[in-house]
Amino acid sequence: MSCQSSEIDAAQETRIVVQALKIERLEEKQSELLERIRGLEKWVFGAAAVITAGVTLLGLIAQISKAYI
């Protein structure tokens, strides 16, 4: 009976270790994905700033040209 109990304990211990390793890998992947998202956010904010500046300049040019016509 104790031999069977040892086998069950060993099997459970193995499953726990495997699950712990999976959790570690998933946490590493999550942090990597968060870094990638932060990089993309910076790129999107930069692009939005450039587009906003361009639209503003076009609006100013349109208003100036209307004033002289």
N, C-alpha and C positions, 0 to 999 in steps of 0.2 A: 504494500500500500504506500509506503513512504517513497519507494522508487517511482511510482506513478505520480505522486505529489511533486517530486523533484523535477520530473519531466515537464509537468504542467508549469511549475515555477520558472523553469528554464525557457520554455516556449513563451511565456508571458513576458519574461525579461527581454527576450529577443525582440518581441513585438514592440515593447516600450522603446528600446533603443532605435529600432527602425523608424518608429513614429517621431522620435526626438530628432533624428537626422533629417527626416522629411520637413519637419517644422523649421529647422535651421535653414535648409535650402530655400524654403518658401519665404522666410524672413529676409534672406539675402536678395532674393529675386524682387521682393516687394520694395526694398530700399533702392535697388537699381532702377526699378520702374519709376519710383518717386523722383529720383534724380533726373531721369529722362523727361518726365512731365515738367519739372521745374525749368529745364532747359527750353522745352517747347513753349512754355508760358512766357519766358523772357523774349523769345523770338516773336511770338504773336503780339506781345505788348509793343515791341519795337516796330513791327510792321504797322500796327494800328496807329502809332504816333506818326510815322511817315505818311500814311494815307490821310490822317487828319490834317497834317501840315499842308499837304498837297491840295486838299479840298479847300482849306482856308485861303491859300494863295489864289486858287482859281476864283473863289468868291470875291476876293479883294480886286483882282484884275477885272472881273466882270463889272463890279461896281464903279471902278475908276473909268472903264471904257464907256459906261452909261453916262457918267458925269460929263464927259467930253463930247458926247454925241448930241 
